[in-house]
Amino acid sequence: MQPTMKPHLLEPDFESLNQWLLDHAQPAFRAGQVRKWFFEKRASGFDAMTDLPRTVREGLAADFEFWTTRIVRHQQASDGTEKLLLQLADGGRIECVLLRDGARRSICISSQVGCAMGCVFCASGLDGVDRNLTAGEIVEQMLRLQQLLPPDERLSHIVVMGMGEPLANLKHVLAALDAASSRSGLGISARRITISTVGLPEAMDRLTQTRPRYHLAVSLHAPNDALRNELVPVNRRIGIGRVIAAADRYFEASGRRLTFEYVLLADINDRPEHARQLASLLRGRPALLNVIPYNPVPGLPYRTPSSAAIQQFREILELAGLVVQFRQRKGDEIAAACGQLRRVTAQPAS
């Protein structure tokens, strides 16, 4: 598929739409009407925008792309999790997920096609990174997932924790999140939006200086540099101390409680000494430690820890006074871990 040459209507700056309306002698309020149709009324195309004159709808359809992605796979799990594999205009593929938990309707979205961070246990980065997503492509994931909800439900939380490293595409991620948190967008409070990073100190500081209003989740996965260098190769040129220091600066600027992520891998980072080191590293910080038992990826050698190992790890952390949450795994049956579905779908049938 060749990349589209038309402007993407979902680009949050709306410059192209505003100029089009001006060129076609349309009042400026038409932009607000259009915006309301795709953010609030969940329009699937230009034809649905019935309060616009027919000639305007036809003109927009001729000159703009509404959807630039195609749904390649749509999977549903018994726990209510839904996952979309989307094909972009240039043929790249990304994943995004809708998670249901009580009244919460959370989405996990991607920021890049692939990932360059190289975390050894993650499916997203096995083939490296192709490119950054545009702000419009990030917004499009939100709207694709919103359309999976019935009319009486709305999205409540956003986590930028899908494929890619969000802080390596900070400009477009922030533009998309600003649209999502705007009253004229999805209206999701910034308090309910989380940006997840493997820990890039310079980019974390840029976020601190520009938008210290979102939650920040830092993926540690190891309590010391030696182990983290093996699991998260980018750490070799950074060091865990710089990551923690940048996280502390973000907390000071934002006042938002930090979240540290730790994927638990059997016999690798799940031992009692790892739990004690992690407790020492994070002790005294107003942070949540989110521990995630590994979701196995076909073709990788890593395993989920035993129940006994998970329980022992938890007890050590809690006795040390850390605020700990062990995330319930969702969507196992639909390969909901980042990058899994893309790889499975790309494999030829045997």
N, C-alpha and C positions, 0 to 999 in steps of 0.2 A: 504494500500500500504506500503510495507517495504522500509526503506531508502535505497537509492542506495549505493553500495559499490565502484563504480567507481569514480575516481577523476572528479571533475566538471571542464570542460574546461574553464569556464568563471571566475574562481578564478583569480583575477588580478595579483597575484605574478608570475604566469606562471612557477613556479618551476617544477611542475609535467610534464608540456608539454616540457620544456627545457630538463629535464632528459630523457623523452621518446625519443625525437629526438636524443639525444646523444647515448642512448642505441641501437637505430635502425640505427646508422651510417648515420643520416640525417644532412645536413648542418644547422647551427644555424639560417640562414635567413628564414627557414620554419616557425619559430614561428611568425615572422612578417607577413608572408603571411596569416597564420591562423587568426591572430589578425585583419588583414585588412578585411578578409572575414566577420567576424561577426560584427565589428564596422562600417565599411564603406559600404561594399557591401550587408549587411543585409541577409547573408546566413541563410537559415532555417535548414540546416543540413550539414553533412560532404560531401554528394554527390555533393553539389553545388560548392565545392572548386576545380574547374576544373584545376587550375594551379598547383595542387599537384598531384604527381603520384598516380595512382589508388591504389597501394599497401599501400601507406601512408594513403590515405583516409580510406581504409578498416581497417587498423591498429588502426587509431584514433577512428573510430566508435566502434571497439571492446573493446578499453581500456579506453575510456572517455565517460562521459555524456555531451552532448551539452545542451539540455534542461532538467532541473530537475523539471520543473513545468508543470502542465497541466491546460489549460484554461477551467474552469468550467462554467463561464458565461462571455459573452461579450455583454455589453449594450451600446447603442448609444442614445444620446439625440438630440433634434432638434436644440440646440445651438452649436452642433459640439463636445460636450464632449463625450468621450468614456471611459468606465470603464471595467477593467478586474478583475475577481475573479479567483485567481490562487490557485491551490492545489499543495502543496509541496510534496516532496518525502516521508515524514513521515506522510502525511495526513493532516497537518496543512493548513490553508487557509489564504491568504493575499489579499489585494486589491491594485490596482494602477490605476491612472487616467491620461488620455490625455486631455488637455484643449486647445481649439483653440480660439485665440483672435487676430483678424487682422492677421498680419504676424507672430505673436508669436505662437510657438508650445511648450507649457509647459507641463511637466509631474510632477505628485505628486506620490511619491513612499513611500513604507513602510520600516521600519527598524527592526520591531519585529513582532512576531505572537501574536497579542493582545497587551495589554499595562498594566503596573503596576501603572501608575500615578493616576488612579482613578477619573479623572475629571467627575463630576456627570452627565454632560449633553452629554458626548461623547460615541458613540456606540463602539469605539475600545476597551475600557477598561472594558466593562460590564462583561466579563468573565475572567478578569485578563490577565496575560502574560504567554505564553507557553515557548517561548525561543527567543533568538536573531537570526536574519537572518545572514547567512554567507555573506561575501563580494560578492561571486559569485551569490547568490540569489538576492542581491540588484541590481547587474549589469544586471541580467537576466530580471528584471522588466523593466529596461531601454530599453533593446533590444526588448522585447515583445511589448512595446508601440511604439517604433520606426517602427516596422513592420506594424503598422496601417497607416503609412503615405505613400503617393504616392512617387515615386522615386525622384521627383523634390523638395520635402520638407524635412527638417531636423529638429531635435529637437533643440530648442533654449534656453530653461530654465529648470532647475531642482529644485524642492522643496522637501526636505525630511520632509514631513508633513503628511504622510499617517499614517498607523497603527504603534503604538509604540512610544517610546521616543528615538530619535536618539542619544542623549548624554549618554544614558544607554547602547549603543552599539557602542561607539565612534570608536573603532579600526576598525571594519568592515565597518562602514559608511564612514570613511575617506579613506580607501583603495578603496572602490567602487567609491567615488567621485574623487579621484586622477586618476583613470582609465578614468572616464567620461571627465575630464578636460584635459587629456593628448592629445597631437597632434596625437599620435598613437591610441587614443581611440575615443571618440565621438567628441573631440575638442571643447567642450563647455567651454567658458570662466568662470573662477572662479567668475567673477563679476555677472554671470547669474545663480549662484547656491546658494540656500538658505537652511540653516539648521534651523529647527524650534525646539524650546525646551520649556518645561513648566517652566524651570528655575532651573537647578541643578548647584549651584555655583562652586563646586569643578570640575565638568566636564567642565563647561564653562571656568574655568581657564586653564584646560588642553588644551582645544581648542585654547585658547589665546596663549599658549606657543608653540603649535605645528603647527597649520594651521590657522593663522589669515588672511586668504585670501578669505574666503567665507562670504556671508552675513549671519547674525544671526538674527533670528526672535524669540522674547521672548513672550510667551503666558501669558498674565497677567490675563485677564478675570474679574478682580476686582481691585478697587483702594485702598483697605485697607486690612489689615491682617484678620480682623474679617470675612469679606465676602469671601475673597479668601480661608480661611481655610475651608469654607463650600463647595465652588465650586471646589477647587483644593486641596484635602486633604494632598498632599505631602508638601504643604506650612506650615503646622503646625510645622514641624521640621526645616523649613528653614527661613521663614519670607520674606516679599516682599522687605525689605530694602537690604538684602544680594543679592537677585536676581538683583536688580537695580545696586548695586555696581559692581557685576561681569559683567553685561552688559556694564557698563562704562569702565571697564578695557579692555574688548574686543574692544570697539571702539578706545581706546587710542592706542592699539597695531595694529589694522587693518586699521584704517582710514575709514572704511566702515560705512555708515550711518546705525544705528540700526533700526530695525522694532519691534514695539510692537503690538502684536495681542490682540484683545478684542472681544470675542464673546458676542453679545448683546442678553440678555435673557429678555423676557417681564416681567415687574414688579419685577425683581430680581436685575439686575445691570444696568438698563437703565434709572434711574431716574435723574433729574437735579442735585441732590446733588452728585450722582456718577460721573457725567460728570465734575463737579467742582473739586472734589477730584482727579480725573484722570488728569485734567489739572494741578493741583498743583504738583502732583507727577512727571510729565514729563516735566514741564516747564523748558526751558533753555537748553534742550538736543537736539542735532542735530539728531533727530529721526523722523521716520514716524510712525504714529499710524494707524494701519489697523483695522478698525471696521467691524465686520462680523455679520450681522443679522443672528440669529440662524436658522439652517436648521433642522426642526423637525425630531426626531427619533421615530419611532413607539415603544410604550411601555414606553416612558419617558414623564414626565409631562410638560416639558419645551416648551415654545411657542415663535414664532417670534414676536418682538415688533410691535406695530402699526406704520403706516407711520408717524403719528404726533409725536410719541415718538422718532422715529429715527431722524426726522428733528430737534426736539428740542435738542437732545443730540449732534447732529452735530454742531448746531449753537453755543452752549456753548463752545465746544472745539475750534472751529475756531475763535471765539471772543477772546479766551485766547491765541491765537497765535500759536497753535499747527498745524503741518502739518498732515492733516487727509485724509485718503482714506477710503471710504465706499465700501467694496468689493461687486461687483455684484455677486449674487448667481448663480452658474452654476450647471447643472446636477441634479436638483431637481427630475426630472421625472425618473431618473435611480438610485436614492439613492446614490448620489455621495459623501455624507459626509462620513468621515472615519469610516469604520466598519459596515456601514448599510447593504451593500449587503451581506456580510458574514453572518450576523445574519438572514436576510430575507431568504437567501438560505438554511441556516441550519434548519429553522423551517419546521416541517412536513406540508404537504399540508392538508388543512381542508376540 
